[in-house]
Amino acid sequence: MIKKECIAMLLAGGQGNRLGILTKDLAKPAVPFGGKYRIIDFTLSNCTNSGIDTVGVLTQYRPLKLNAYIGTGQPWDLDRVNGGVYILPPYIKGKRGEWYKGTANAIYQNIEFIEQYNPKYVLILSGDHIYKMDYSKMIKYHIEKSADCSIAVINVPLKEASRFGIMNADEDNKIYEFEEKPKHPKSTKASMGIYVFTWDILKKYLNEDELDANSDKDFGKNIIPKMLKDNRSLYAYCFDGYWKDVGTIQSYFEANMDLLENPPVFDLYDIRWRIYGRNPIQTPHYIGCNCKIKRSIITEGCEVLGDVYHSVLFSGVLVGEDSEISDCVIMPNAKIGKNTKLSNVVVGEGAVIGDNCIIGYGDIKPNRLYPNIYSSGITVIASDIEISEGSVIGKNVVVEKSNLDVKNLDSGEYLSEEEVS
Amino acid sequence: MKDTLGIIYAAEDDTQIRELTKKRSIAALPFGGRYRLVDFTLSNMVNSGIKNIGIITQNNYASLVDHIGTGKEWDLNRKREGLNILSPFAIHDSTGWYKGSIDALHSAMGFIKKGNEKYVLISGTHMLCNMNFNEYQNFHIEKGADITVIYKEDNIRKDKLKKYTLLQTDEDGRVRDIEVYPAIPKSNKISMKMYLLEKELLEYLIEEASARGYEDFVKDIIIKKIDKLKIYGYPYEGYLARIDSITTYYRFNMELLKKEVREELFYREGLIYTRIKDEVPAKYSDDAVVKNCLVADGCIIEGEIENCILFRGVRISKGAKIKNSIIFQECEIEENAVLDHVILDKKVIVKRGRTLIGTENYPVAITKGEVI
């Protein structure tokens, strides 16, 4: 049997509710990011660049696009003879079968998969963070410390620490306490949701946890606290690079905008650590004769005839003459008409915006239906819909279906599929 | 295109583009910001349904092999059929150089005979078009032709026609005469050097010509057999870019700045595939000024560019002014450099403040890796 030192399990089953309509049709890891990537590309590329060639991707929410995107794993060089990338949806085992009930349960249900490779260590990852990290260094650290579990942590500002799972560790980085979203954080070491486990030990804990009827079957809530209680050796692995959770509309937007910083806060141009993905088959992008392009990233296949400021344009985007795009994220193959102004807008894949529209201007009012999701001023246009010519749309607006006759949508409006407006 | 074997003749030696083809075959010449010439013929064949393709190479084929790899970008990394690089092997006295196209095809005979296909399509790489060969094959079959050659009728100046192989056809389309580089052109039907014939016939013609010590496929087979064989000309109506000199190379690149030309060449009948490099999207800074440019992924632009084609991974520093130029992959233009009508080969560095100016008919071409 093939023996792998370490294999990775990538948790990609989350629904990503806080990304609103961006995850309406697809799982969060499949959401487009950064001009030509999808969120999962960063984690998969990290695996490849770290020398991990066996990755199980656990999916259960709207997996179609994600499955199609991953395919054979060839774009990440994960089409291997031994190992490679595997999509692992929940399945029926004998008479029993169930959805993944929590992160720990998802791994528990795939013990058989992991055992095929007889690994010494298992790396647990999540598919919804933007970062570049050499996992091989973390595994080396895990071995050096003879740890049972190592958890990657990043220093966060103290005032934000209560949003994270916080690890309290001694001088040697040995963790003695874990607090989920503490009101009064004692440390600023936030868990990045990246774990290296010694497989034998993790397996034991997964089996025990599965039998515990009161458990949420979650790494953060159950497995880690249980291991701490048993005095297992858990170590914090400090990471000091760029790391962004893109779980909310606001953080998703900010992470995209971070790519525009100069000097870069997150450098994708480093050839030693390439981010791989499926490349569109398109010509170089074309910039017309009367445009201003400032502080933006633009991908192959775009045709830009208007002005673009501080924006991210994915492949195949068209921008018509006299239009002005500022502080926007425009996803693949979206079309923006002529003389249209967009500010602080996320435009979904393949959406078509007519001529003479004004979108993303007006007063700031939180969204009428989901004020918690849409409150930072960003207007979101769903994928594959049409915004008719001459529309005027405010801030924090969500447009989920083509707006046809509804030309004016004030700030905070939500044009949904169900409602008849 | 059913039942057809594709042969790409990448051993073309009739076209020299000065500095740019010194160290690479013309098939591997970069074009249009991210492509190489061979991508067009290869993609057209794949888009027309050809599944088995051999590429005949001359001795300077390293960059071509590097570019094509296993053929996965063209979906040719297959177990059945797929892509074969037919590199020369030293069975002749002259190692690595074919005596002519007949010699080259003769060397490839093992590959040609192995296939089960009925037809074979032979094409060079420096005539760029976006074409589906199915209609062409139907024409060939309907006419009951032995060989069908594709031509493009072009109303260019007579003295410019001298550089081409010209066909004369009758009303039915049958080829009555062919002249290679004629001093006095009698026709404006330019051969695109694409030939369709039955594989058995090709095998016979090559064996026969080889036995007689003939060298050139056109002069020694096509022209000599013009009465014995039914040779037809098939007119191509679409956009054609003929890359045969530094001037045409420059001009046809610049034509890509027109939307209708890009539509014709890159999207008309199918997509043009090329090697994937996983480059990052291009990044523009606050100081960037861009007018009428084609820019590939991986570029970082902080200076001014106008009427330019930028290949993948080019860096343009602040204050640099680049006009009417073609900049190959991974070049670096430092602060305040000025370029006009320049072609920079791969990985050229233009130091700060330097100036290079060419003209439209004679663009300055700088060879790979130079530091100016």
Interface residues (C-beta under 8 A of the other chain):
Chain A: G34 G35 K36 Q74 P75 L259 L260 N262 L268 Y269 R274 I275 Y276 G277 N279 I281 T283 P284 H285 Y286 I287 G288 C289 N290 C291 K292 I293 K294 R295 S296 I297 I298 T299 E300 E303 V312 L313 F314
Chain B: G32 G33 R34 K72 L256 L257 K259 R262 F266 L271 I272 Y273 I276 K277 D278 V280 P281 A282 K283 Y284 S285 D286 A288 V289 V290 K291 N292 C293 L294 V295 A296 D297 G298 I300 I309 L310 F311
